[in-house]
Amino acid sequence: VDGLEVGLEICAERGAGILRKMGVGELDLHVMISASHPSNESTTLARSGGYMLHADSYHPPAAYRRGPGGVAAVKERFSYDARGGRVSYYGLPLTK
């Protein structure tokens, strides 16, 4: 997308780590959408300077950025409770 490499895993794909198994390399943005598969910084394929976003029915929204010193959580810019869960906006500065 506009020069950015983006990977998307949905539900069972997320749980199986299908992008990694398919040999997909490092990404600018790794998006994970699932109903019950947790994520953490070790599950991302984001390259240095890249991001991982995770939306899940049972786990809080999460965003991580990989930098030279490792992976760090990104603070949401706005967040609110909705239908028993949480909706968050991160506004990530994605540029190539």
VMD Tcl script that draws the C-alpha trace (Angstrom):
set ca {
  {0.00 0.00 0.00}
  {1.70 3.20 -1.19}
  {5.10 1.51 -0.87}
  {4.40 0.04 2.57}
  {4.47 -3.71 3.12}
  {1.37 -4.73 5.08}
  {0.43 -8.18 6.39}
  {-3.01 -9.17 7.69}
  {-3.88 -12.22 9.78}
  {-7.50 -12.94 10.68}
  {-8.61 -15.23 13.54}
  {-7.33 -18.79 12.95}
  {-4.58 -17.41 10.68}
  {-3.49 -15.30 13.63}
  {-3.44 -18.27 16.01}
  {-1.43 -20.35 13.54}
  {1.02 -17.55 12.74}
  {0.33 -18.16 9.06}
  {2.36 -15.22 7.69}
  {5.49 -16.45 9.48}
  {4.85 -20.02 8.28}
  {4.45 -18.72 4.72}
  {7.87 -17.11 4.97}
  {6.64 -13.53 4.84}
  {9.53 -11.28 5.80}
  {9.53 -8.11 7.82}
  {6.60 -5.75 7.40}
  {5.97 -2.04 7.82}
  {2.58 -2.87 9.35}
  {1.42 -6.22 10.74}
  {-2.33 -6.28 11.47}
  {-3.87 -9.07 13.55}
  {-7.62 -9.48 14.03}
  {-8.86 -12.33 16.20}
  {-11.56 -13.53 18.56}
  {-9.33 -15.08 21.20}
  {-5.69 -15.32 20.11}
  {-3.38 -13.23 22.31}
  {-0.48 -11.31 20.86}
  {2.61 -9.68 22.22}
  {5.70 -8.07 20.86}
  {7.31 -11.44 20.06}
  {4.52 -12.35 17.62}
  {5.00 -9.39 15.30}
  {6.70 -9.43 11.92}
  {7.17 -5.65 12.01}
  {10.60 -4.48 10.88}
  {12.60 -1.84 12.72}
  {10.48 1.31 12.60}
  {7.39 -0.79 11.77}
  {4.20 -1.38 13.72}
  {1.96 -4.23 14.84}
  {-1.73 -3.67 15.54}
  {-3.93 -6.24 17.26}
  {-7.71 -6.23 17.67}
  {-9.22 -9.07 19.68}
  {-12.58 -9.85 21.27}
  {-11.12 -10.87 24.63}
  {-7.83 -8.98 24.86}
  {-7.36 -5.21 24.97}
  {-6.38 -3.44 21.75}
  {-2.65 -3.28 21.30}
  {-0.11 -1.52 19.15}
  {3.63 -2.05 19.22}
  {6.51 -0.37 17.39}
  {9.81 -2.12 16.75}
  {12.80 0.15 17.24}
  {16.55 -0.34 17.50}
  {16.26 -1.17 21.21}
  {13.45 -3.70 20.83}
  {9.65 -3.55 20.76}
  {7.63 -1.04 22.78}
  {3.91 -0.53 23.28}
  {2.37 2.48 21.54}
  {-0.02 4.61 23.57}
  {-3.40 5.11 21.97}
  {-4.38 8.68 21.11}
  {-8.02 8.07 22.00}
  {-9.87 5.14 23.51}
  {-13.38 4.38 24.75}
  {-15.47 1.49 26.05}
  {-17.93 0.00 23.60}
  {-20.19 -3.07 23.78}
  {-18.22 -4.75 26.54}
  {-14.87 -4.13 24.90}
  {-12.58 -1.27 24.08}
  {-12.08 0.73 20.87}
  {-8.78 2.56 20.45}
  {-7.33 4.95 17.89}
  {-3.55 5.04 17.51}
  {-2.91 7.36 14.53}
  {0.38 5.73 13.52}
  {2.79 7.82 11.42}
  {3.37 5.33 8.60}
  {5.75 6.62 5.95}
  {8.15 5.00 3.54}
}
mol new
graphics top color blue
foreach p $ca { graphics top sphere $p radius 0.5 }
foreach p [lrange $ca 0 end-1] q [lrange $ca 1 end] { graphics top cylinder $p $q radius 0.2 }
display resetview
